[in-house]
């Protein structure tokens, strides 16, 4: 087990390639838990189908020939199986999004408790320091900010819209399949 100092360095990206390790561990752990739930609630067959598609999708990142086997698997599914498969992947991506959000919060907290670490790029403080260090004139910045127009735009998160749409359409699809 890693010490608190080792975990903190990992979150701060010391070395740089280490910063995503906690996220990868979380995603792997959540994926295993989801796999166990799928096996328990839907059976080994659905789990094997999800795993086959997941592995082919990963392979397909580098090799486009992995696309055809995925199509073959999906075409062989019934509507009910496809719905369960879609739900399994939707849940996986929901869990992944939660892990990413948690990881960002962990990294932010780690940076806050480490005063010797420079602010993360893209943060407000990091941006202000970068502007200051680049030699930009403070009065020039103020003049620019006076001309900035900020207009809030409220939109639904795309995954929420998709999920709501699926929830609304799925019963209709299943009823039409039964008739």
ABEGO torsion letter per residue (X at the ends): XBBAAAAAAAAAGOBAAAAAAAAAAAAAAAAAAAAAAAAAAAEAAAAAAAAAAAAAAAAAAABAAAAAAAAAAAAABBAAAAAAAAAAAAAAAAAAAAAAAAAAAAAAAAAAABAABBBBBGBAAAAAAAAAAAGBBAAAAAAAAAABBBBBBBBBBAAAAAAAAAAAAAAAAAAAAAX
